[in-house]
């Protein structure tokens, strides 16, 4: 069973940058997709960015050009580089992995890391 641990959240001023990390333990089946979603106060959870095992990336329109997702398969780690942060980026950010196993999808989520953008 995969377990995910996020880190890197914190308080940052508008326009600032943060780098989130998510380390997976356990074996991850391929093909898979690893990504980040977020849930702001009073908002629904939304997908922020994802990257497949073939390195295909997908971003929410709200973060395109500001956020970048990378994965290091050897270290079983995925990173989210966040630049030009805005107050509306304030949220709890969750890492997830979706594995495709024998015709079904299995999703695993981390506990989340808080990002607060405020002056």
C-alpha positions as semicolon CSV with decimal commas, in nm:
position;residue;x (nm);y (nm);z (nm)
1;X;0,000;0,000;0,000
2;X;0,138;0,340;-0,101
3;X;0,165;0,615;0,157
4;X;0,225;0,980;0,073
5;X;0,380;1,253;0,289
6;X;0,371;1,616;0,181
7;X;0,596;1,897;0,298
8;X;0,697;2,249;0,204
9;X;0,386;2,446;0,287
10;X;0,390;2,766;0,484
11;X;0,314;3,136;0,489
12;X;0,433;3,344;0,195
13;X;0,368;3,696;0,073
14;X;0,184;3,762;-0,252
15;X;0,422;3,724;-0,543
16;X;0,638;3,483;-0,350
17;X;0,734;3,123;-0,420
18;X;0,710;2,788;-0,249
19;X;0,814;2,438;-0,339
20;X;0,599;2,150;-0,222
21;X;0,732;1,796;-0,202
22;X;0,552;1,465;-0,177
23;X;0,741;1,148;-0,096
24;X;0,584;0,809;-0,157
25;X;0,662;0,496;0,038
26;X;0,576;0,153;-0,086
27;X;0,562;0,027;-0,441
28;X;0,383;0,232;-0,705
29;X;0,242;0,044;-1,001
30;X;0,277;0,173;-1,356
31;X;0,113;0,329;-1,541
32;X;0,026;0,597;-1,290
33;X;-0,044;0,963;-1,243
34;X;0,087;1,169;-0,955
35;X;-0,043;1,512;-0,880
36;X;-0,160;1,784;-0,649
37;X;-0,503;1,909;-0,566
38;X;-0,605;2,181;-0,326
39;X;-0,898;2,289;-0,116
40;X;-0,932;2,647;-0,010
41;X;-1,154;2,775;0,270
42;X;-1,516;2,734;0,167
43;X;-1,419;2,592;-0,172
44;X;-1,441;2,255;-0,338
45;X;-1,127;2,052;-0,392
46;X;-0,974;2,120;-0,731
47;X;-0,699;1,957;-0,933
48;X;-0,393;2,181;-0,955
49;X;-0,139;1,981;-1,151
50;X;-0,060;1,626;-1,247
51;X;0,211;1,429;-1,423
52;X;0,186;1,080;-1,567
53;X;0,447;0,807;-1,560
54;X;0,509;0,908;-1,924
55;X;0,577;1,266;-1,803
56;X;0,265;1,416;-1,956
57;X;0,166;1,721;-1,751
58;X;-0,169;1,883;-1,691
59;X;-0,241;2,210;-1,510
60;X;-0,547;2,396;-1,393
61;X;-0,602;2,714;-1,592
62;X;-0,567;2,918;-1,273
63;X;-0,204;2,809;-1,222
64;X;-0,072;2,778;-1,579
65;X;0,246;2,973;-1,623
66;X;0,299;3,001;-1,246
67;X;0,318;2,642;-1,120
68;X;0,531;2,356;-1,246
69;X;0,518;1,988;-1,153
70;X;0,814;1,751;-1,162
71;X;0,869;1,393;-1,057
72;X;1,179;1,202;-0,954
73;X;1,092;0,837;-1,001
74;X;1,412;0,711;-0,840
75;X;1,327;0,898;-0,520
76;X;0,951;0,842;-0,557
77;X;0,901;1,213;-0,510
78;X;0,687;1,470;-0,686
79;X;0,747;1,843;-0,658
80;X;0,522;2,140;-0,715
81;X;0,706;2,464;-0,785
82;X;0,474;2,755;-0,714
83;X;0,570;3,104;-0,829
84;X;0,380;3,430;-0,840
85;X;0,160;3,317;-0,554
86;X;-0,169;3,495;-0,503
87;X;-0,399;3,511;-0,200
88;X;-0,646;3,291;-0,388
89;X;-0,383;3,015;-0,390
90;X;-0,432;2,984;-0,015
91;X;-0,543;2,627;0,046
92;X;-0,450;2,289;0,183
93;X;-0,256;2,111;-0,088
94;X;-0,292;1,735;-0,119
95;X;-0,066;1,498;-0,305
96;X;-0,221;1,197;-0,473
97;X;-0,122;0,900;-0,684
98;X;-0,354;0,718;-0,918
99;X;-0,243;0,371;-1,023
100;X;-0,399;0,170;-1,303
101;X;-0,399;-0,192;-1,191
102;X;-0,564;-0,475;-1,382
103;X;-0,824;-0,251;-1,540
104;X;-0,913;-0,048;-1,232
105;X;-0,789;0,274;-1,078
106;X;-0,658;0,297;-0,723
107;X;-0,623;0,642;-0,566
108;X;-0,409;0,724;-0,264
109;X;-0,402;1,062;-0,093
110;X;-0,168;1,236;0,143
111;X;-0,269;1,428;0,455
112;X;-0,210;1,769;0,303
113;X;0,013;2,068;0,364
114;X;-0,115;2,421;0,425
115;X;-0,019;2,708;0,199
116;X;-0,116;3,057;0,305
117;X;-0,053;3,357;0,082
118;X;-0,093;3,680;0,272
119;X;0,083;4,006;0,339
